[in-house]
Amino acid sequence: MDGDKPRHRYEMVNIQPGYLIVEHEVFSRQMRSYFSAEEVPPIEEYREGQQIWKYSGMAQSFHFDIREVATGRLTKFDDLLGLVPHTGCPPDSDIYRLGEIAQEQKVWIYVAVPHRPLDSSGLGVWAEKLKVLNRYFSERLGTPNKKILILPDYFGLQEQFDHGMIMADIGLTTMEG
């Protein structure tokens, strides 16, 4: 330890504030979301070929990377849509029920929601990123015996998020500090 400040293995870097924009396609009603770092979030209608995309909603957000202090190794999280606490999920969902069981053991469950649905080809990369996220947030916990477990989105939250369900956990993102 250096003085009063604990030394951590990881640090959050390249923090970029912005907005999570949710939009829908007029004819197919397809939904999608993306991160925008613009000062004024884009809400204009626009065309992509035959498709017309319209603004559906937004939430303040930020992008970040995590650097290992000793080695300088950078893990980029530009493909992360957000971290969803199990309590932000419907009470009848599998992730909510798992989270309730885990809480009895002082384990808080979060789901890392990517911008695009996970497929088997991208899981290897995500598995390594999730290890870094888990280490980063767990080393900052001030409550003894409390743990954080961040899981991949095997629960379909990415699709729910794209349909306008805005999810956030202020407590987790304020642990940096």
CYANA upper distance limits for C-alpha pairs under 8 A (distance plus 0.5 A):
  1 MET  CA      5 LYS  CA      6.86
  1 MET  CA      6 PRO  CA      5.54
  1 MET  CA      7 ARG  CA      5.95
  2 ASP  CA      6 PRO  CA      7.10
  2 ASP  CA      7 ARG  CA      7.37
  8 HIS  CA     69 VAL  CA      8.16
  8 HIS  CA    139 GLU  CA      7.37
  8 HIS  CA    140 ARG  CA      8.32
  9 ARG  CA     68 GLU  CA      6.38
  9 ARG  CA     69 VAL  CA      6.16
  9 ARG  CA     70 ALA  CA      7.60
  9 ARG  CA    136 TYR  CA      8.03
  9 ARG  CA    139 GLU  CA      8.46
 10 TYR  CA     66 ILE  CA      6.97
 10 TYR  CA     67 ARG  CA      6.06
 10 TYR  CA     68 GLU  CA      5.00
 10 TYR  CA     69 VAL  CA      5.95
 10 TYR  CA    135 ARG  CA      8.37
 10 TYR  CA    136 TYR  CA      6.20
 11 GLU  CA     66 ILE  CA      6.12
 11 GLU  CA     67 ARG  CA      5.92
 11 GLU  CA     68 GLU  CA      7.08
 11 GLU  CA     69 VAL  CA      7.14
 11 GLU  CA    136 TYR  CA      7.80
 12 MET  CA     64 PHE  CA      7.04
 12 MET  CA     65 ASP  CA      6.37
 12 MET  CA     66 ILE  CA      5.07
 12 MET  CA     67 ARG  CA      6.91
 12 MET  CA    176 GLU  CA      8.03
 13 VAL  CA     64 PHE  CA      6.49
 13 VAL  CA     65 ASP  CA      5.79
 13 VAL  CA     66 ILE  CA      6.25
 13 VAL  CA     67 ARG  CA      7.17
 14 ASN  CA     63 HIS  CA      8.19
 14 ASN  CA     64 PHE  CA      5.82
 14 ASN  CA     65 ASP  CA      6.30
 15 ILE  CA     62 PHE  CA      7.19
 15 ILE  CA     63 HIS  CA      6.23
 15 ILE  CA     64 PHE  CA      4.95
 15 ILE  CA     65 ASP  CA      7.54
 16 GLN  CA     37 ALA  CA      7.43
 16 GLN  CA     62 PHE  CA      5.82
 16 GLN  CA     63 HIS  CA      5.62
 16 GLN  CA     64 PHE  CA      6.80
 17 PRO  CA     37 ALA  CA      6.74
 17 PRO  CA     60 GLN  CA      8.26
 17 PRO  CA     61 SER  CA      6.61
 17 PRO  CA     62 PHE  CA      4.69
 17 PRO  CA     63 HIS  CA      7.03
 18 GLY  CA     35 PHE  CA      7.42
 18 GLY  CA     36 SER  CA      6.03
 18 GLY  CA     37 ALA  CA      4.69
 18 GLY  CA     38 GLU  CA      6.95
 18 GLY  CA     39 GLU  CA      7.68
 18 GLY  CA     41 PRO  CA      8.35
 18 GLY  CA     60 GLN  CA      6.54
 18 GLY  CA     61 SER  CA      5.84
 18 GLY  CA     62 PHE  CA      5.80
 18 GLY  CA     63 HIS  CA      8.18
 19 TYR  CA     35 PHE  CA      6.21
 19 TYR  CA     36 SER  CA      5.72
 19 TYR  CA     37 ALA  CA      6.91
 19 TYR  CA     38 GLU  CA      8.36
 19 TYR  CA     41 PRO  CA      7.06
 19 TYR  CA     58 MET  CA      6.92
 19 TYR  CA     59 ALA  CA      6.08
 19 TYR  CA     60 GLN  CA      4.97
 19 TYR  CA     61 SER  CA      5.46
 19 TYR  CA     62 PHE  CA      7.46
 20 LEU  CA     33 SER  CA      7.25
 20 LEU  CA     34 TYR  CA      6.21
 20 LEU  CA     35 PHE  CA      5.12
 20 LEU  CA     36 SER  CA      6.84
 20 LEU  CA     58 MET  CA      5.84
 20 LEU  CA     59 ALA  CA      5.72
 20 LEU  CA     60 GLN  CA      6.70
 20 LEU  CA     61 SER  CA      6.42
 20 LEU  CA     81 LEU  CA      8.31
 21 ILE  CA     33 SER  CA      5.90
 21 ILE  CA     34 TYR  CA      5.91
 21 ILE  CA     35 PHE  CA      6.63
 21 ILE  CA     36 SER  CA      7.43
 21 ILE  CA     41 PRO  CA      8.23
 21 ILE  CA     42 PRO  CA      8.40
 21 ILE  CA     55 TYR  CA      7.97
 21 ILE  CA     56 SER  CA      8.21
 21 ILE  CA     57 GLY  CA      6.62
 21 ILE  CA     58 MET  CA      5.04
 21 ILE  CA     59 ALA  CA      7.39
 22 VAL  CA     31 MET  CA      7.67
 22 VAL  CA     32 ARG  CA      6.34
 22 VAL  CA     33 SER  CA      4.81
 22 VAL  CA     34 TYR  CA      7.27
 22 VAL  CA     55 TYR  CA      6.85
 22 VAL  CA     56 SER  CA      5.84
 22 VAL  CA     57 GLY  CA      5.64
 22 VAL  CA     58 MET  CA      6.33
 22 VAL  CA    162 ASP  CA      6.80
 22 VAL  CA    163 HIS  CA      8.16
 22 VAL  CA    164 GLY  CA      6.96
 23 GLU  CA     31 MET  CA      6.28
 23 GLU  CA     32 ARG  CA      6.15
 23 GLU  CA     33 SER  CA      6.69
 23 GLU  CA     53 TRP  CA      6.95
 23 GLU  CA     54 LYS  CA      5.91
 23 GLU  CA     55 TYR  CA      4.88
 23 GLU  CA     56 SER  CA      5.12
 23 GLU  CA     57 GLY  CA      7.31
 23 GLU  CA    162 ASP  CA      8.46
 24 HIS  CA     29 ARG  CA      6.11
 24 HIS  CA     30 GLN  CA      5.98
 24 HIS  CA     31 MET  CA      4.87
 24 HIS  CA     32 ARG  CA      6.92
 24 HIS  CA     53 TRP  CA      6.04
 24 HIS  CA     54 LYS  CA      5.93
 24 HIS  CA     55 TYR  CA      7.05
 24 HIS  CA     56 SER  CA      6.85
 25 GLU  CA     29 ARG  CA      5.41
 25 GLU  CA     30 GLN  CA      5.74
 25 GLU  CA     31 MET  CA      7.01
 25 GLU  CA     51 GLN  CA      6.90
 25 GLU  CA     52 ILE  CA      6.00
 25 GLU  CA     53 TRP  CA      4.91
 25 GLU  CA     54 LYS  CA      6.76
 26 VAL  CA     30 GLN  CA      8.41
 26 VAL  CA     51 GLN  CA      7.77
 26 VAL  CA     52 ILE  CA      6.08
 26 VAL  CA     53 TRP  CA      6.60
 26 VAL  CA     54 LYS  CA      7.30
 27 PHE  CA     51 GLN  CA      7.87
 27 PHE  CA     52 ILE  CA      8.00
 31 MET  CA    162 ASP  CA      6.02
 31 MET  CA    163 HIS  CA      6.44
 32 ARG  CA    162 ASP  CA      5.54
 32 ARG  CA    163 HIS  CA      8.05
 33 SER  CA    115 HIS  CA      7.54
 33 SER  CA    161 PHE  CA      8.50
 33 SER  CA    162 ASP  CA      6.11
 34 TYR  CA     81 LEU  CA      8.11
 34 TYR  CA    115 HIS  CA      7.33
 35 PHE  CA     61 SER  CA      8.39
 35 PHE  CA     81 LEU  CA      8.10
 36 SER  CA     41 PRO  CA      7.15
 36 SER  CA     42 PRO  CA      8.26
 37 ALA  CA     41 PRO  CA      8.17
 38 GLU  CA     42 PRO  CA      8.07
 43 ILE  CA     54 LYS  CA      7.90
 43 ILE  CA     55 TYR  CA      5.72
 44 GLU  CA     54 LYS  CA      7.34
 44 GLU  CA     55 TYR  CA      7.22
 45 GLU  CA     52 ILE  CA      7.51
 45 GLU  CA     53 TRP  CA      6.14
 45 GLU  CA     54 LYS  CA      5.16
 45 GLU  CA     55 TYR  CA      7.16
 46 TYR  CA     52 ILE  CA      6.26
 46 TYR  CA     53 TRP  CA      5.94
 46 TYR  CA     54 LYS  CA      7.42
 47 ARG  CA     51 GLN  CA      6.11
 47 ARG  CA     52 ILE  CA      5.01
 47 ARG  CA     53 TRP  CA      6.66
 48 GLU  CA     52 ILE  CA      6.94
 48 GLU  CA     53 TRP  CA      8.17
 56 SER  CA    164 GLY  CA      7.73
 57 GLY  CA    164 GLY  CA      7.21
 58 MET  CA    166 ILE  CA      8.35
 59 ALA  CA    166 ILE  CA      7.33
 63 HIS  CA     77 PHE  CA      7.42
 63 HIS  CA     78 ASP  CA      6.64
 63 HIS  CA     80 LEU  CA      8.24
 64 PHE  CA     76 LYS  CA      7.65
 64 PHE  CA     77 PHE  CA      6.49
 64 PHE  CA     78 ASP  CA      7.45
 65 ASP  CA     74 LEU  CA      7.33
 65 ASP  CA     75 THR  CA      6.21
 65 ASP  CA     76 LYS  CA      5.06
 65 ASP  CA     77 PHE  CA      5.81
 65 ASP  CA     78 ASP  CA      8.01
 66 ILE  CA     74 LEU  CA      6.36
 66 ILE  CA     75 THR  CA      5.76
 66 ILE  CA     76 LYS  CA      7.12
 66 ILE  CA     77 PHE  CA      8.27
 66 ILE  CA    132 VAL  CA      8.21
 66 ILE  CA    133 LEU  CA      8.46
 66 ILE  CA    136 TYR  CA      8.40
 67 ARG  CA     72 GLY  CA      6.27
 67 ARG  CA     73 ARG  CA      6.02
 67 ARG  CA     74 LEU  CA      4.92
 67 ARG  CA     75 THR  CA      6.70
 68 GLU  CA     72 GLY  CA      5.70
 68 GLU  CA     73 ARG  CA      5.77
 68 GLU  CA     74 LEU  CA      7.06
 69 VAL  CA     73 ARG  CA      8.18
 75 THR  CA    129 LYS  CA      7.35
 75 THR  CA    132 VAL  CA      8.22
 77 PHE  CA    129 LYS  CA      8.36
 79 ASP  CA    114 PRO  CA      6.15
 79 ASP  CA    115 HIS  CA      6.16
 79 ASP  CA    116 ARG  CA      8.42
 80 LEU  CA    112 ALA  CA      7.43
 80 LEU  CA    113 VAL  CA      6.57
 80 LEU  CA    114 PRO  CA      4.95
 80 LEU  CA    115 HIS  CA      6.48
 81 LEU  CA    112 ALA  CA      8.11
 81 LEU  CA    113 VAL  CA      5.87
 81 LEU  CA    114 PRO  CA      5.40
 81 LEU  CA    115 HIS  CA      5.59
 82 GLY  CA    112 ALA  CA      6.54
 82 GLY  CA    113 VAL  CA      5.85
 82 GLY  CA    114 PRO  CA      7.57
 82 GLY  CA    167 MET  CA      8.32
 82 GLY  CA    168 ALA  CA      8.01
 83 LEU  CA    110 TYR  CA      6.58
 83 LEU  CA    111 VAL  CA      6.03
 83 LEU  CA    112 ALA  CA      5.21
 83 LEU  CA    113 VAL  CA      6.62
 83 LEU  CA    150 ILE  CA      8.46
 83 LEU  CA    167 MET  CA      8.49
 83 LEU  CA    168 ALA  CA      7.54
 83 LEU  CA    169 ASP  CA      8.00
 84 VAL  CA     88 GLY  CA      6.93
 84 VAL  CA     89 CYS  CA      8.37
 84 VAL  CA    110 TYR  CA      5.71
 84 VAL  CA    111 VAL  CA      5.58
 84 VAL  CA    112 ALA  CA      7.06
 84 VAL  CA    113 VAL  CA      7.71
 84 VAL  CA    167 MET  CA      6.55
 84 VAL  CA    168 ALA  CA      6.66
 84 VAL  CA    169 ASP  CA      7.35
 85 PRO  CA     89 CYS  CA      7.84
 85 PRO  CA    108 TRP  CA      8.16
 85 PRO  CA    109 ILE  CA      6.58
 85 PRO  CA    110 TYR  CA      4.84
 85 PRO  CA    111 VAL  CA      7.01
 85 PRO  CA    168 ALA  CA      8.04
 85 PRO  CA    169 ASP  CA      7.02
 86 HIS  CA     95 ILE  CA      6.48
 86 HIS  CA     96 TYR  CA      5.47
 86 HIS  CA     99 GLY  CA      6.02
 86 HIS  CA    108 TRP  CA      8.33
 86 HIS  CA    109 ILE  CA      6.22
 86 HIS  CA    110 TYR  CA      6.23
 86 HIS  CA    111 VAL  CA      7.84
 87 THR  CA     91 PRO  CA      8.30
 87 THR  CA     96 TYR  CA      6.74
 87 THR  CA     99 GLY  CA      8.04
 88 GLY  CA    167 MET  CA      6.84
 88 GLY  CA    168 ALA  CA      8.16
 89 CYS  CA     93 SER  CA      7.36
 89 CYS  CA     95 ILE  CA      7.73
 89 CYS  CA     96 TYR  CA      6.42
 90 PRO  CA     96 TYR  CA      7.16
 91 PRO  CA     96 TYR  CA      6.11
 91 PRO  CA     97 ARG  CA      7.59
 92 ASP  CA     96 TYR  CA      7.45
 92 ASP  CA     97 ARG  CA      7.74
 93 SER  CA     97 ARG  CA      6.96
 94 ASP  CA     98 LEU  CA      6.63
 94 ASP  CA    155 PHE  CA      8.02
 95 ILE  CA     99 GLY  CA      6.48
 95 ILE  CA    155 PHE  CA      7.33
 96 TYR  CA    100 GLU  CA      6.76
 97 ARG  CA    101 ILE  CA      6.98
 98 LEU  CA    102 ALA  CA      6.68
 99 GLY  CA    103 GLN  CA      6.54
 99 GLY  CA    107 VAL  CA      8.38
 99 GLY  CA    108 TRP  CA      7.17
 99 GLY  CA    109 ILE  CA      5.89
100 GLU  CA    104 GLU  CA      7.36
101 ILE  CA    105 GLN  CA      7.93
102 ALA  CA    106 LYS  CA      7.05
102 ALA  CA    107 VAL  CA      5.56
102 ALA  CA    108 TRP  CA      7.09
102 ALA  CA    109 ILE  CA      7.66
103 GLN  CA    107 VAL  CA      5.43
103 GLN  CA    108 TRP  CA      6.28
103 GLN  CA    109 ILE  CA      8.42
106 LYS  CA    145 ASN  CA      7.27
106 LYS  CA    146 LYS  CA      5.43
106 LYS  CA    147 LYS  CA      6.72
107 VAL  CA    146 LYS  CA      6.43
107 VAL  CA    147 LYS  CA      5.13
107 VAL  CA    148 ILE  CA      6.02
107 VAL  CA    149 LEU  CA      7.22
108 TRP  CA    146 LYS  CA      8.23
108 TRP  CA    147 LYS  CA      6.71
108 TRP  CA    148 ILE  CA      5.31
108 TRP  CA    149 LEU  CA      6.61
109 ILE  CA    148 ILE  CA      6.61
109 ILE  CA    149 LEU  CA      5.50
109 ILE  CA    150 ILE  CA      6.47
109 ILE  CA    151 LEU  CA      7.87
110 TYR  CA    148 ILE  CA      7.98
110 TYR  CA    149 LEU  CA      6.69
110 TYR  CA    150 ILE  CA      5.14
110 TYR  CA    151 LEU  CA      6.69
111 VAL  CA    150 ILE  CA      5.89
111 VAL  CA    151 LEU  CA      5.30
111 VAL  CA    152 PRO  CA      6.24
111 VAL  CA    153 ASP  CA      6.21
112 ALA  CA    130 LEU  CA      8.28
112 ALA  CA    150 ILE  CA      6.84
112 ALA  CA    151 LEU  CA      6.55
112 ALA  CA    152 PRO  CA      5.86
112 ALA  CA    153 ASP  CA      6.43
113 VAL  CA    152 PRO  CA      7.54
113 VAL  CA    153 ASP  CA      6.06
113 VAL  CA    157 LEU  CA      7.17
113 VAL  CA    158 GLN  CA      6.11
114 PRO  CA    118 LEU  CA      7.85
114 PRO  CA    153 ASP  CA      8.07
114 PRO  CA    158 GLN  CA      7.16
115 HIS  CA    158 GLN  CA      7.57
116 ARG  CA    158 GLN  CA      7.62
117 PRO  CA    153 ASP  CA      8.38
117 PRO  CA    156 GLY  CA      8.34
117 PRO  CA    158 GLN  CA      6.84
117 PRO  CA    159 GLU  CA      8.15
118 LEU  CA    122 GLY  CA      6.85
118 LEU  CA    123 LEU  CA      7.20
118 LEU  CA    153 ASP  CA      7.61
118 LEU  CA    154 TYR  CA      8.24
119 ASP  CA    123 LEU  CA      7.03
120 SER  CA    124 GLY  CA      8.43
122 GLY  CA    126 TRP  CA      6.89
123 LEU  CA    127 ALA  CA      6.38
124 GLY  CA    128 GLU  CA      7.19
125 VAL  CA    129 LYS  CA      6.92
126 TRP  CA    130 LEU  CA      6.46
126 TRP  CA    152 PRO  CA      7.95
127 ALA  CA    131 LYS  CA      6.89
127 ALA  CA    152 PRO  CA      8.20
128 GLU  CA    132 VAL  CA      7.10
129 LYS  CA    133 LEU  CA      6.77
130 LEU  CA    134 ASN  CA      6.49
130 LEU  CA    150 ILE  CA      7.09
130 LEU  CA    151 LEU  CA      7.58
130 LEU  CA    152 PRO  CA      7.89
131 LYS  CA    135 ARG  CA      6.72
132 VAL  CA    136 TYR  CA      6.52
133 LEU  CA    137 PHE  CA      6.74
133 LEU  CA    150 ILE  CA      7.76
134 ASN  CA    138 SER  CA      6.34
134 ASN  CA    148 ILE  CA      7.21
134 ASN  CA    149 LEU  CA      6.67
134 ASN  CA    150 ILE  CA      6.40
135 ARG  CA    139 GLU  CA      6.49
136 TYR  CA    140 ARG  CA      7.48
137 PHE  CA    141 LEU  CA      7.42
137 PHE  CA    148 ILE  CA      7.59
137 PHE  CA    172 LEU  CA      8.16
137 PHE  CA    175 MET  CA      7.89
138 SER  CA    147 LYS  CA      6.68
138 SER  CA    148 ILE  CA      6.25
140 ARG  CA    175 MET  CA      6.90
140 ARG  CA    176 GLU  CA      7.93
141 LEU  CA    146 LYS  CA      7.70
141 LEU  CA    147 LYS  CA      8.15
141 LEU  CA    175 MET  CA      8.05
153 ASP  CA    157 LEU  CA      6.89
153 ASP  CA    158 GLN  CA      7.66
156 GLY  CA    160 GLN  CA      7.27
157 LEU  CA    161 PHE  CA      6.42
158 GLN  CA    162 ASP  CA      6.71
159 GLU  CA    163 HIS  CA      6.99
160 GLN  CA    164 GLY  CA      7.51
160 GLN  CA    165 MET  CA      6.57
161 PHE  CA    165 MET  CA      5.25
161 PHE  CA    166 ILE  CA      6.74
161 PHE  CA    167 MET  CA      8.01
169 ASP  CA    173 THR  CA      7.40
170 ILE  CA    174 THR  CA      6.81
171 GLY  CA    175 MET  CA      7.25
